[in-house]
Every structure is written in C-alpha cells, then in structure tokens.
Amino acid sequence: MEKSFLIPISRRDLLKLAGLTAAGAVLSSNKNVEAAEPAKTQNFNFNGAQIPTLLRADVCVCGGGPGGTAAAVTAARNGLKVVLIEQGTVLGGSQTQALVYPAMPTRILNSDTPYITDLNKRFAMHGVSVDFSDEPKYKNGGDAREYTPELLAFIYDELCADYKVNVLYNATLIGTNTSGGKITAAIIHTVEGLSKIEANIFIDATGDAALSRFAGVQSPHGSEHTGRNQKMSLRFEMGGIEEMKVYKFFVKKLKDGWCESKPPEFEFAKTTHTEQFYYEGIQRGEVTKDDVAYIQAFTIIGKPGTMSMNCPEVSPYLYSSTSALDRSKAIQQCRIMIRRLANFFKKNIPGFKKAYISREASMLGIRESWRIRGKYYMTEEDYFAARKFPDAVCRSAYPIDIHDEALKLQKLANGEFYEIPYRALITNEFSNLIVVGRCISANFSAQAAVRIQPSCMSMGEAAGIASAYGLKNNIAVNNIDWASLPENIRSYVSAG
Ligand SMILES: Cc1cc2nc3c(=O)[nH]c(=O)nc-3n(C[C@H](O)[C@H](O)[C@H](O)COP(=O)(O)OP(=O)(O)OC[C@H]3O[C@@H](n4cnc5c(N)ncnc54)[C@H](O)[C@@H]3O)c2cc1C
C-alpha cells in the first residue's frame, strides 16, 4: 500500500480542511522560461484538414495503461476490430513505464472482474505463483508479487496478439476530428508524420483525459480547494541488495513496525520509527528534506536483490502535473534526488553496500491531472457513504489516498466498499466516447480512491464490453444502461 495510509484524519476533518482552504491558483516551479497558460489544453481544430487515414477500426483506444489495455483486449475478445495507440514502446502505462509496482489491493472481497482473473492466470502460465484457492481473499490483477514490469509488458503484448488488437507504439494522440456529437477520428503523430485513425467508438485511457480534452469535454484538474495536483514521483529500482540485512536493520534495529511481512516480500518506508534515521542524513548533508519527504521501497520477488522505490516525490506547490514545463523540470529534479537517495541508502543501510540504480522510470509518475466531467460526477460523499450504483462496473474499498502536504486519507470501515458507476465513464457531449482509468468523472478526493490499477482495469473491461454491446445493438455508448445488459455478459453486477 502507498504509505500515506499512516496518517489518518477523520471524515469531518477532511471536509473541514477542504472547506477552509482558500481557493488558490495552480503553482508552477520557478522557471527561467515563462509559460503562457500552463494548465490550458492546446486545442487545434483538425476538422477539414487533409490528413491521411492510417487505420479504420470499430474501436480506437487511446493510451495503453492498465485501463486502456483492458479495454482494447476486452473489446477485441468480444469480436471487435481494435486499434490501441500508445505513445511509449510498452503497454502498461504507469505500471511499466513509471515502474509503479505492485497493484494495490482493493481491500474488499469479490472485486476481481473476469479480466483480472484472466490476467492472474496468464501470470501463472509464466511461472508466477498465484493463489487460486477459494480462500476468501482479494487477488487484484497482479496480486502475485513475483511479477515484474518486464513480464507484465510481455504478457500485455501476448494478450494483444492473441486477441488481434492492432497496437500502434510510438503513436501520440494530438487531436480529434468531431462531427455531430461524435468523435470521428483520432489525429496521431507517428514516424510517418500526421495521420488519423477512424473508428465508431473511441476510448480515452490516456490518464490525462487527452482525447476528451482535445475533443472539447470539460475536464477539471487539481484540488477544487487548493488548485494543487497530487504529488508526482519518478520511481526507480535498485539492484545488488542483500535483502535479509536490510530487513534486519529496519525491523530489528529501528523497530519499524511498517514492515509487517518477511523477505522475500517486505518493504521499508519513512515512518515515525525511522524518521530519525532520515533526519540524521539531512543533518549530515547527505540528503535534503525534500529527498526524504516520502520514502517507500518494495522488494520485487521476481527480481531477487532488487527493490522498487516509490520515491522521490516533488512538491505540488512547485510542480503541477498539468504544466508541460513543470513535468520536464520535475523529471530533472527527481533525477538529482534519485542519485542522492541511492548514495544515502548505499552508505547507511546495511545490505545496500553493493547496490546500484538498476532502472529509472521512463515516465513521470502522475497520480492525478485532468478528470472529465461526465454523466455522473463521483465525489468523496460516494466514498464515505459506501455508495452502490445499479450501473456499477466494479467495487473497491481502497482509501482516499492523497499525496499532498495537507489532505490525507480516510478509510472505510472493515467490509464496507463503494462502487464506480458506468455513468462516470461517459459524457453528455459525445455519444461514442468512453473514458476509463484515472481520468474518469470524479472530483479530486474521489479520484484519489478510484485511481488504483485493479479499478482502472475493471473500468477498461466494462468499456470493452459496452463497446461490443453498443455496436451490436445499435445503441450509443453514452446511452447504454449498464444495468440493463444481460448479467452473463456484464463483468460486474452491483451489490446494491
Ligand atoms: C508514483 C505512483 C505510485 C502509485 N502507486 C500505486 C500502487 O502501488 N498500486 C496501484 O495499484 N496504483 C498505484 N498508483 C496509481 C496507478 O498506477 C495509476 O492510477 C494507474 O496506472 C492509472 O492507469 P490508467 O490506465 O488510467 O493510466 P496510465 O497508467 O497513466 O496510462 C496511460 C497511458 O496512456 C498513454 N498516453 C498518454 N497520453 C497519450 C497520448 N497523447 N497519445 C498516446 N498515448 C498516450 C501513456 O503513455 C500511458 O501508457 C500509483 C501512481 C503513481 C503515479
């Protein structure tokens, strides 16, 4: 779990804090170059432009993260011709490019939708031990911590090949053609230059709501109260670690209770027990306060001797995830912080003596940026009320997990859970658009709960099913009543 769980505040305090905080502007880093309007979407009108068509499909999925890959694979599995465009060279998005490992548990039973179970079966096929017993336990896509980002990337390619998803790597979505309340084409940039993908249905899985924004869907960003985004991180991995020595140091010497499990699966973090250890590093000038503001490291069982670092983070007061310039500056800043942290670990943690930086993320970790305003707008009230929806596409009890200076998380009582409605995935503006993943229609606090990977996958799966159902029955996807779909084709049926 991400470590901010350690600092719970009450629901009343959260709402009070949110209400009291003055509305502020999104802050940007100190720049030598002046950005015009950092948070604006540059919308170019491509309608009427002579752009060659590269591919035609039933469904065009933009963005190949956990949400987009699930959508593409499920749509193809349901007999549709699918194009999946991805700006990187790997599927998995944050999972593989930003090295975000492992998938967080939804913390509630029966949350795995069929796609997630199938993904776990794929892991098992590749030698990863997955617990398929009937033991009541949430397994959440990638529960088996033996998987690696590299194996996941391979499995996603394999899935796409099996179901004949046409994956277009190194293809960046830069705009749309729209007509009569429909998106008619995605404008992309590839090695061939500009071209377009024509499709009947478009799925926005870019995380940044890029497709929706380019088409003109209203998409707020940041906290409604502070204007700030969640903190961004550039994650990295270190190899050459003697795990037992690290474990003993944190558990035995520093008496860190955070580390509940034992090697090969364990983690260390900055907690009240280890705070002094990091503070001394600041005093000696080895690290800065910002470097150690948030520290968390997980073992990767599939890579013995390697740990995945869920850090460093940059301050949302200085860097906004909706500014292109800030994102670049944050990457440069994080790279400096990574070097300092690695040296600090090597010098001060037994077991890190021969450790080295084995991998740096190729994508900045963005927890939150733009979110669409869809037919249903989820808020923290849905979470606190453990609300159920007839058109729910999945369930979760993962807490509101905000990485910022002030607002922290709130957990639901044991056994309680909330659901995500299909209406949060569709808009009034476009009849053939579905949005999945971390940019669905949710306010800042609600997004902080729905953003975990298993939920993104289940949303994508529902989008794939809805696309096939809509095309087969000639129903616009933004008019589909998920609750009226036959139960046997739904990936999730509401508990409400
Ligand atoms: C630092 C950090 C730690 C986290 N920790 C955890 C954790 O431990 N467990 C967990 O479950 N969740 C965690 N999360 C949250 C989770 O990883 C993300 O919310 C989730 O991956 C979002 O999935 P997505 O499919 O919506 O988008 P993403 O994973 O962001 O994928 C979006 C994809 O779209 C592509 N794309 C974007 N724009 C374009 C474009 N214009 N053209 C073409 N392609 C484009 C991107 O390259 C990317 O592949 C963490 C997030 C961060 C940032």
The ligand as an ORCA input file, in Angstrom:
! r2SCAN-3c Opt
* xyz 0 1
  C       4.019      7.248     -8.104
  C       2.751      6.473     -8.181
  C       2.561      5.404     -7.329
  C       1.391      4.651     -7.417
  N       1.278      3.530     -6.643
  C       0.326      2.628     -6.958
  C       0.391      1.329     -6.449
  O       1.298      0.990     -5.689
  N      -0.571      0.448     -6.850
  C      -1.613      0.799     -7.648
  O      -2.482     -0.031     -7.929
  N      -1.700      2.046     -8.147
  C      -0.727      2.951     -7.862
  N      -0.735      4.177     -8.471
  C      -1.868      4.543     -9.342
  C      -1.922      3.812    -10.688
  O      -0.666      3.334    -11.090
  C      -2.484      4.731    -11.787
  O      -3.559      5.494    -11.319
  C      -2.969      3.850    -12.956
  O      -1.865      3.222    -13.551
  C      -3.699      4.678    -13.979
  O      -3.993      3.857    -15.070
  P      -4.509      4.479    -16.439
  O      -4.684      3.339    -17.384
  O      -5.658      5.362    -16.181
  O      -3.349      5.470    -16.915
  P      -1.778      5.326    -17.047
  O      -1.237      4.171    -16.292
  O      -1.249      6.682    -16.728
  O      -1.578      5.028    -18.589
  C      -1.884      5.989    -19.567
  C      -1.237      5.570    -20.866
  O      -1.633      6.463    -21.900
  C      -0.505      6.836    -22.666
  N      -0.759      8.169    -23.222
  C      -0.978      9.307    -22.533
  N      -1.184     10.330    -23.378
  C      -1.091      9.821    -24.634
  C      -1.197     10.392    -25.931
  N      -1.456     11.683    -26.107
  N      -1.024      9.576    -27.000
  C      -0.765      8.250    -26.839
  N      -0.652      7.664    -25.621
  C      -0.814      8.440    -24.533
  C       0.654      6.812    -21.676
  O       1.903      6.660    -22.322
  C       0.287      5.604    -20.816
  O       0.800      4.415    -21.349
  C       0.393      4.991     -8.365
  C       0.579      6.082     -9.211
  C       1.756      6.811     -9.133
  C       1.958      7.937    -10.091
*
